């Protein structure tokens, strides 16, 4: 029978990093519900199971495994295994992702279980090391640094998932991922949906189907939402004149930008900016009310 340990999270950051270094016998770890789990298995073999009669296929090193929620599962590791287990509370994970359409896409990807070969360049391992060092230090700004390391770590995991989707042609998610990335780079050019479809080498109908399934929006609606989010960010966080915001976002006519923003937001840019200023004065700096 394996010895079972409960992985405890750090109260300050809701993150824990546990290193398994070549135990002589099989050991087990209880994974906490409500926590995402990152497993970096560099040597040996591990198993996941929900109960004594429910053991999954073994996971052989070198392997990276992302579990969207431990959900009370058990991790078994055979003797000689070397692995790192990072437990991340759901709230900490959400807070480490940007409040943008791309952040929402990342959250959807990280909301599912993932598994990839462990990178040989050690980039993810280095980020985990930096995260753990900041998590346990008493240096000024350690909480901020730990949060930044967590954000970088999540970006790298998401990139691995995206590369895997694209490499294996897993439509529609792969197509939607590529559209989201391309839209983030070129939305200010105000390209037509057919231009995006051509750039991705697919038909407009196929692009529309993929994006709707992944985001719940048509490609055009997604592009409009992206512009509104960027406009809202600039209006709320800078003193940039409305006309300058319009030009920054690729609108040649400030009046057209005002009509576009008002149609989608239900209030003019000036009204939105005043409301955002009032929210800040009241201590609310969240993006929850934004589209």
N, C-alpha and C positions, 0 to 999 in steps of 0.2 A: 504493500500500500504506500502511495506517495505521501510525503508530508505536505500539508497545505498551508499556505501563507496568505494573509489578506494584505493587498497592496493599499497603503494609505496615501492619500493625497495631501499636499501641502496646503494648509488652510489659507495661506496668504494668496496663492495663485491658483488653487484648485488643479494643480498639476503635480504628478509624481514621476520620477524616473528611477526604475529599478534595474540593476544589472545582474544578470545571471552568469556566473563564471564557473563553468565546468564542475557541477556538483557530482559527487561520486555515485549517487543513486538518483532514481527518478523523484522529482519534486513537482508539486502542483501549486498553482496560484489561483485565488478566487478573484475574478474580474468584476468590478463594481458596476451595477446598473446605473445608467445616466452618464457614464463616462465613455468617451471614445478611447480606443486602445490602438497604439502603434507598436507593432512587434518587429524588431530587427533581429533576425535569426542569422548569426554569422557562422555558426558551426553547430553540428548535431541535428536534432529533430525535436519538434514539439507537436502536440495535438490539442485540439479544442473539443470540449464536450459540454453538453448541457446537463448531463446526468450520467450515472454509471453505465446505462445501457445506450447512451447516445454519444459515441465518439466519432468525430469526423476523420477524414483522410489525413495522414500525417503531413506535416509541413517540413520539408527538408531544406537545410541551409544550402546556399545563401538565399534568403527570402525576406521580403518586406510584406507585412500583412497589416492592413488597416481594418479595424472593426468599428463600425459606426456607433455601436453601443455594446459594451461587454454583456449587459443584460443578465448578469449573474452566472455567466459561463465560467468554466474552469479551464485553465491552461496547464497542460502536463508537459514536462520537459524531461527527456531521458538523460541519464548520466553522461557527462562530457559536453553537454550543450552550452554554447555561449550565445547569449541573447540580451537585448535591451527591451524593456517594456516601458512605454510612456503612456500614462493615463491622463486624459484631459477631460475635465468637466464640460458638460454641454454649454454652459454659460460662457466659460472661458474660450471655447472654440468659436462660438458665435461672435464674441467680442473681438476676436483676432482677425475676422474677415471684414473686408470693406463693405460699406453700405451702398453698393453699386450693383447694376445688373450683372457685372462679372463676378462680384462677390456672391450674389444669389446663385449663379451658375456653379461656382466653387462649392457652395453649401449643398447644392443638390448632388454633386459628384461625391462629396465627402459624407453624404447621408447614406451611402451604400457600402457594403464590405468590398475591399479591394485586395489584390495580391499581385506582386510583381517580383522579378528577380532583384536582389539587393544590388544597388549600384556599386561598381568597383571603385569609383572615384572618391567614395567616402563623404560626399557632400552632405547627405542627410545625417550621417553619423556625426559630422562636425557641428551641424546645427543643433542636434540633440545635446552634444557636449556643451555648447555655448548656452543653451537653454538651462541645462542643469546647473551650470556654474552660476548663472545670474539668479536662478531660483533659490539657491542656497546661500548666496553671499549677503553680506550686510552693507555692501557698498551703496552710496547714494544713487538713486535712479535705477536700482536693480529691478524693480517691478516693471518699469518702462522697458528696460532692455530685454527682460524675459518675454514680455508681450511681443516685442519686435521679432525675437528669435522664433516665437511660436508662429507668428504670421509667415515668416520666411519658410518655416518647416511645412506649413499647410500648403503654401504655394508650390513647393517642390513635389509634394505628394500629388497635388492636383495636376501638375505638369506630367508626372508619370502616367496618371490615369488618362489624360488627354492624348499623350503619345501612343498609349496602348490602344485607345479607341480608333485613332487615325490609322495606325499601322495595320490594324485588323479590319478596317473598313466597317466598323459596327454602326451602321446607320440605324435610327436617325441621330443618335446621340453624337456620333463623330462629326456629322455634318453640322449639327447645331453648335457644337463646341467651336468648330472652325469659323462659322458665321459670327458667333459672339466675339471671338478674338479679332476677326477682320473688321467687324463693326466698331469695336473699341478703338481701332487704329484709324479708321477712315470715316467715321460718322460725320465729322465736320465738313467733309467734302460733299455731302448731300447727294450721294450716288443713288441711282434707282435700284430697286430690288433686282431687276434683270442684270444690272452691272455686278452685283454681288454674286448672283447665280453663275454668271459667266466666269468671274474670277475663281470660283470654287469648282468650275467644270461640271456643273449640273444644270438641270432645267429649273425654271422659276417655280413650277408646280412641285417638284421634288423638294426644293429648298423650303417652300412654304409648308409642306407637310411635316418636314423634319423639325422646323423651328416651332411650329404650333404644338407638336407632341412634346417637345422638350421644355418649352417656356409658357405654353398656353396663349401665346400671342402670335399674330402674323408677323412676318419679317418687317413690314412697314410700321406696324404698331410698336415693335421692339425698338426700331431705330428712333421713332418719335419719343418713346419712353427714355431712351438713352440721352437724347438731346435735352429733354426736360430735366432729367436728373443733373446733368452737367450745368444747365442754366440755373437750377435751384441752388446748387453748390456755390456757383460764382456769385449769385445775388445775395446769398445768406452769409458768405464768409469773406467777401471783399467789398470795398467801396467803389468798385468799378462802375462807371455810368452804364445805363441800360444799353445805349448804343454801342459801347465798347464790348459789352457782353455779347451782343448780337454778332458783331464782327468776329469776335473770338470763336464763336460757334459756327461761323461760315454763312451767316445770314447777311446778304448785301444790303438789305433794307431793314433798319431798326423797327419801322412801323409794322412790317410783316412779322418780324420776330415777336413783337408785342401781341399781335393777333394770334399767332401760333401758340404762344405761352398761355394766353388767356383762355383760348379754346380748350387746352388740355388741363390747365390747372384750375379753371373757374375763377381766377383772379389775375389781375395784371401783374407784371413784374414789380412795379412800385408797391402794389398792395402786398404782394408776397414778401418783399424785402421788409416792409414795416412790421408784418406779422412775425417774421423770423427774428427781427430785432426785439420785439416784445417777448418772444419765447426765451431768447437769451437772457433778457433782463429778469425773467421769472425763474431762471436757472435750468431751463429745458434746452439741452443742446443735442437732443436725439434727432434721428432722421425718420422716426417712426411714422410721421404724418406725410412724408414725402412719397411721391409715386414710385 
